[in-house]
Amino acid sequence: MMPDISLGKIFSGWLRKKGYDPDNFPSYPHDFDDGKRPTVQARLYPNELMTEFNQQLDEWITSGKALAYFKQRDPESVAPLQSVYSDIKALETTKALPSPAKN
């Protein structure tokens, strides 16, 4: 299961709080590979916002909101995800960038 649309909604809400209007971003018709869902108009976010998106995704995962999302929609996915997410949490202590090498 991939929370494509839900993540877009979460990120758009965060952007609005920051003063952006994502309704003005360009969009494109997105077809899902499974063929079960209808085509949707997906937003194209500016590349300059990629870091913020990654930070929001990290917060969504590490706060437990991702597990709550999947528990509601696909309960069988929770156990494997808990294992993956615990590995991600274990990496939190190593997130700091290394000091630059001195020439």
N, C-alpha and C positions, 0 to 999 in steps of 0.2 A: 504494500500500500504506500502511495506517495501523496503527501499532503500538499500538492501543488497549489490549489486554489486557496486553501486555508492559510498557507504561508504568505501568499500574495495579499490576502485580506489583512493579516496581522501586520505585514510590513507597510501596507498602504496606510493603516491606522497610525502607525508610528511616524510615518512621513508627515501625515496631517498635523500631528502634535508638534512636529519640528517646523511647520510653516510651509511645507510643500503641498501642491495640489496634484496628486497622482492621476486625477481624472483628466488632466491636461497632457499626460504622457502619451506617446504613440502606442498603438496596440496592433496586434496581428491575430488572424484566426489560428488558434492552436487545436490541432487534432491529437487525441490521446491514442497511444499505441494499442491499447486493449480493444479499441473499436466499440466499446460498450457505452462510452459517454459521448454526449454531443460536443461538437466543436464549440469552443468558447473564445471570446475576445480576450486575449492575454495582454497584459501591459508589458511594455519594454521600458525597463528602468535604466536611467543613465549609468554608465560605467562608474562615474564618480561616486555613486552610492553603494558600490559593491562591498566596501569595507563595513559600512553600516549594516547592510543586509547580513553579512557574515556574523557580525556581533549580535544582531537580533536572533539569528538562527542558533547561535551558541547559547544565548540566554534561554531560548525556548527549550532547548535540550537539557541544559544543566539545571534549570529550575524545576524540572519534572512535568512541565506543561506538555511536552511531546509525548511522554508516556501516558498522561491522562487522555490526550487526543486519541492515541492508538487504542487504549483500553476501551474507549467508548465505541470505536469504529471497527476494531479488529482485535478482540481480546487475545486470540492465539498468538499475536505478534509481540505481546508484552514481554514474555519471558526471554526470548532471544534479544529483544531490544534492551532489556535491563542489563544483560551481560555486556552488550556493546557500549551502552551509555556508562556503565560503571568503569569500563576501560577508558572512556573519554574523560570521566571525572578524575581517574588516576593520572591522566596526563596534565591536569590543570596546573600542577606544581612545576611543570616544565614549559609552560607557555611563554615565559619571558624570553625575549630574544637574547642570544648570546652577545657579549660585548664585542664591538668591532675589533678586528685584528689591528694591532699597531704596526706600522711600517718601520 
